[in-house]
Amino acid sequence: MFIKKIACAAALSASAIAPLAYAGSAHAISLTYTAGAYRSPAVTNQGAFSENVNNSNFTTIDFNGVTDKTFKGNELVKYTFSGGSYATSKGSTGIFNDNWAPAGAGGEVNKSEYLAVFQNNSVSITAKDGGIFNYFGLNAGALSPGNTFELLKGGVTVAKWDYNQLNNIATVVGINMNDQKNGFFEFFSDSALDNFDEIRLSQVGGGGFETDNHTFHLGTGKFNPNPQSTPEPGAILGMLAVGGMVLQQRRKQKLQNAK
């Protein structure tokens, strides 16, 4: 299936991290680019993944196993195609398996299904039941003019990037892709001001925007990949109180032993 939460080690690629911030009004969405990771070190032909692909706090949609036009997302997110649904013919917005699939972390050929948005079309991804995102990552491949990526909240643009901005930091060149670049792009909130509830992938003009392995994190405020690792203020006070009681008991015991 296309929804994966598999507990196995991801092999990170050896690639430098390039952080960028979107300087728009009060928003400070950050963008990080790497060559990506593998869901499993033994499988390198399904494109690049987020290093968080096996973290239970994240959900990844890899489009594998999608065989008809009924795909609309999963229990957390909804995919809406500007044309009403996706097509099955090449050169149209849809889910395909061909040589233009975003490459793996080492430039390997991706033999799995991926999402392509073509000529003046878009795909909108929204959180269900009023959910909010503070992280989104995707494997983008065969980058070409017209590729446009946008984050929105309540229909208002929070941040936006175009082909030039993405291509300038990408480094991975896929095999047989005419020098077109690939890689894993991650967008995350630096505060509650730049949380988002919609992700929009568009192709402005001719050409296509090929993506794969979409990874989501639902949450408000600043993005934290492991929120449970940071104790709440109340929990910290509770631990301090318990610690104080233990110390007091030890002092009492020492006084009793000294008598």
C-alpha positions as CSV (number, residue, x, y, z in Angstrom):
1,M,0.0,0.0,0.0
2,F,1.0,3.6,-0.3
3,I,0.9,4.4,3.4
4,K,4.0,3.3,5.1
5,K,5.0,3.3,8.8
6,I,7.6,0.5,8.8
7,A,10.0,0.2,11.8
8,C,13.3,-0.4,10.1
9,A,16.5,1.6,10.0
10,A,16.8,4.3,7.3
11,A,20.2,4.7,5.6
12,L,21.0,8.4,5.3
13,S,22.8,9.6,2.3
14,A,26.0,11.5,2.6
15,S,24.9,15.0,1.6
16,A,25.3,18.4,3.0
17,I,22.2,20.1,4.6
18,A,21.3,23.4,3.1
19,P,18.9,25.4,5.3
20,L,16.9,28.3,3.8
21,A,14.3,30.5,5.4
22,Y,11.3,32.1,3.6
23,A,11.4,35.8,4.5
24,G,7.8,36.7,4.0
25,S,6.1,39.2,6.4
26,A,6.1,37.6,9.9
27,H,6.6,34.1,8.6
28,A,9.9,32.2,8.8
29,I,9.2,28.8,7.2
30,S,12.5,26.9,6.9
31,L,13.6,24.7,4.0
32,T,16.2,22.0,4.3
33,Y,17.6,20.0,1.3
34,T,19.5,16.7,1.4
35,A,20.0,13.9,-1.0
36,G,17.5,12.0,1.2
37,A,17.4,8.6,2.9
38,Y,16.3,5.1,2.2
39,R,13.4,3.5,4.1
40,S,15.5,0.4,4.2
41,P,19.2,0.1,3.3
42,A,18.4,-2.9,1.1
43,V,15.9,-1.0,-1.1
44,T,17.2,1.8,-3.2
45,N,14.9,1.8,-6.1
46,Q,11.9,3.6,-4.6
47,G,13.2,7.1,-4.6
48,A,14.5,9.2,-1.7
49,F,12.7,9.4,1.7
50,S,12.8,11.7,4.7
51,E,15.1,10.5,7.4
52,N,11.9,10.5,9.6
53,V,10.2,7.9,7.3
54,N,10.4,5.2,10.1
55,N,9.5,7.6,12.9
56,S,6.0,6.8,14.3
57,N,5.3,10.5,14.7
58,F,5.3,10.9,10.9
59,T,3.2,9.5,8.0
60,T,4.6,8.9,4.5
61,I,2.5,8.4,1.4
62,D,4.6,6.8,-1.3
63,F,1.9,6.2,-3.9
64,N,2.9,2.6,-4.3
65,G,0.0,0.3,-5.1
66,V,-2.2,3.0,-6.5
67,T,-3.8,1.5,-9.6
68,D,-6.9,3.5,-10.3
69,K,-8.3,7.0,-10.1
70,T,-9.9,6.7,-6.6
71,F,-6.8,7.9,-4.7
72,K,-7.7,10.8,-2.4
73,G,-5.1,10.4,0.4
74,N,-5.5,8.7,3.8
75,E,-7.2,9.2,7.2
76,L,-5.0,12.2,7.9
77,V,-4.7,14.1,4.6
78,K,-6.8,14.7,1.5
79,Y,-5.5,15.1,-2.0
80,T,-7.5,17.3,-4.4
81,F,-6.7,17.4,-8.1
82,S,-7.5,20.7,-9.9
83,G,-8.9,18.7,-12.8
84,G,-11.3,16.8,-10.4
85,S,-9.3,13.6,-10.5
86,Y,-6.0,12.4,-11.9
87,A,-5.4,11.1,-15.4
88,T,-3.9,7.8,-16.5
89,S,-2.4,9.1,-19.7
90,K,1.2,10.2,-19.8
91,G,1.7,14.0,-20.0
92,S,-1.3,14.6,-17.7
93,T,-1.5,15.1,-14.0
94,G,-1.6,11.6,-12.4
95,I,0.3,8.8,-10.7
96,F,2.8,7.0,-12.9
97,N,5.7,4.6,-13.0
98,D,8.3,5.7,-15.6
99,N,11.8,7.1,-16.1
100,W,10.9,10.5,-14.7
101,A,10.2,9.3,-11.2
102,P,12.3,11.2,-8.6
103,A,15.7,9.5,-8.1
104,G,17.0,7.8,-5.1
105,A,19.4,9.3,-2.6
106,G,22.3,8.2,-4.7
107,G,20.7,9.1,-8.0
108,E,19.3,5.5,-8.4
109,V,16.5,4.9,-10.9
110,N,13.1,5.0,-9.0
111,K,11.0,2.0,-10.2
112,S,8.0,2.9,-8.0
113,E,4.9,5.0,-8.6
114,Y,5.0,8.8,-8.1
115,L,2.8,11.8,-8.5
116,A,3.2,14.1,-11.5
117,V,1.5,17.5,-11.9
118,F,1.4,18.7,-15.5
119,Q,0.8,21.9,-17.5
120,N,-1.2,24.6,-15.5
121,N,-2.6,22.0,-13.1
122,S,-2.2,21.7,-9.3
123,V,-2.7,19.2,-6.5
124,S,-3.8,20.5,-3.1
125,I,-3.0,18.5,0.0
126,T,-5.0,19.4,3.1
127,A,-5.1,18.2,6.7
128,K,-8.4,16.5,7.6
129,D,-10.7,17.4,10.5
130,G,-9.1,20.9,11.0
131,G,-5.6,19.4,11.4
132,I,-2.5,21.6,11.2
133,F,0.9,20.8,9.7
134,N,4.3,22.1,11.0
135,Y,6.3,19.9,8.7
136,F,6.2,18.5,5.2
137,G,8.8,16.7,3.1
138,L,8.9,15.4,-0.4
139,N,11.2,13.8,-2.9
140,A,11.2,16.1,-5.9
141,G,12.8,15.0,-9.2
142,A,13.6,16.0,-12.7
143,L,13.2,19.6,-11.6
144,S,12.2,21.9,-14.5
145,P,10.9,25.4,-15.1
146,G,7.3,26.0,-13.8
147,N,7.6,23.7,-10.8
148,T,6.0,25.7,-7.9
149,F,5.6,24.8,-4.3
150,E,3.3,26.6,-1.9
151,L,2.2,26.4,1.8
152,L,-1.0,28.0,2.9
153,K,-3.2,28.5,6.0
154,G,-6.9,29.3,5.7
155,G,-6.4,29.9,1.9
156,V,-3.6,32.5,2.5
157,T,-0.1,31.8,1.3
158,V,2.4,31.3,4.2
159,A,5.4,30.5,2.0
160,K,6.2,29.9,-1.7
161,W,9.1,28.6,-3.7
162,D,9.7,28.3,-7.5
163,Y,11.8,26.1,-9.7
164,N,14.9,28.4,-9.6
165,Q,14.9,28.5,-5.8
166,L,14.6,24.7,-5.5
167,N,17.0,23.9,-8.4
168,N,19.7,26.3,-7.0
169,I,20.2,24.1,-3.9
170,A,19.6,20.7,-5.4
171,T,22.7,18.5,-6.2
172,V,21.6,15.0,-7.0
173,V,21.4,14.2,-10.7
174,G,19.3,11.2,-11.6
175,I,20.5,8.5,-14.0
176,N,19.1,9.2,-17.6
177,M,17.5,12.5,-16.5
178,N,19.3,14.9,-18.8
179,D,21.1,16.6,-15.9
180,Q,17.9,17.5,-14.2
181,K,18.2,17.6,-10.4
182,N,16.5,15.6,-7.6
183,G,16.6,15.5,-3.9
184,F,14.6,15.6,-0.7
185,F,13.1,18.9,0.4
186,E,11.8,19.5,3.9
187,F,9.7,22.5,4.9
188,F,9.0,23.1,8.6
189,S,7.6,25.8,10.9
190,D,9.8,27.9,13.2
191,S,6.8,29.1,15.2
192,A,3.0,29.0,15.3
193,L,2.9,31.9,13.0
194,D,4.0,29.7,10.1
195,N,2.0,26.5,10.7
196,F,0.0,25.5,7.6
197,D,-3.1,23.5,6.7
198,E,-2.6,23.1,2.9
199,I,0.3,22.1,0.6
200,R,-0.1,23.0,-3.1
201,L,2.0,21.6,-5.9
202,S,1.6,23.4,-9.2
203,Q,3.1,23.3,-12.7
204,V,3.0,26.8,-14.2
205,G,3.1,26.6,-18.0
206,G,4.4,23.5,-19.8
207,G,6.3,20.6,-18.3
208,G,5.8,18.6,-15.2
209,F,6.4,18.6,-11.5
210,E,7.4,15.1,-10.4
211,T,7.3,14.2,-6.7
212,D,7.3,11.1,-4.5
213,N,7.4,9.9,-0.9
214,H,5.4,12.7,0.8
215,T,6.0,12.9,4.5
216,F,3.8,14.7,7.0
217,H,3.9,15.8,10.6
218,L,0.7,17.1,12.2
219,G,1.3,19.6,15.0
220,T,1.1,23.3,16.0
221,G,3.8,25.6,17.0
222,K,7.5,25.1,16.3
223,F,8.3,21.8,14.6
224,N,9.8,19.2,16.9
225,P,10.3,15.7,15.4
226,N,10.1,14.0,18.8
227,P,7.7,16.1,21.0
228,Q,7.5,13.4,23.7
229,S,11.3,13.9,24.4
230,T,10.7,17.3,25.8
231,P,9.0,17.2,29.2
232,E,6.1,19.6,29.8
233,P,6.7,22.4,32.4
234,G,4.3,20.8,34.8
235,A,6.2,17.5,34.5
236,I,9.5,19.3,35.2
237,L,8.1,20.8,38.3
238,G,6.8,17.4,39.4
239,M,10.2,15.8,38.9
240,L,11.8,18.6,40.9
241,A,9.3,18.1,43.7
242,V,9.9,14.3,43.8
243,G,13.7,15.0,43.8
244,G,13.3,17.3,46.7
245,M,11.3,14.8,48.7
246,V,14.0,12.1,48.1
247,L,16.7,14.5,49.3
248,Q,14.7,15.3,52.4
249,Q,14.2,11.6,53.2
250,R,17.9,11.0,52.8
251,R,18.8,13.8,55.2
252,K,16.4,12.4,57.8
253,Q,17.9,9.0,57.4
254,K,21.4,10.4,57.9
255,L,20.3,12.2,61.1
256,Q,18.7,9.1,62.5
257,N,21.8,7.0,61.7
258,A,24.0,9.6,63.4
259,K,22.1,9.3,66.8
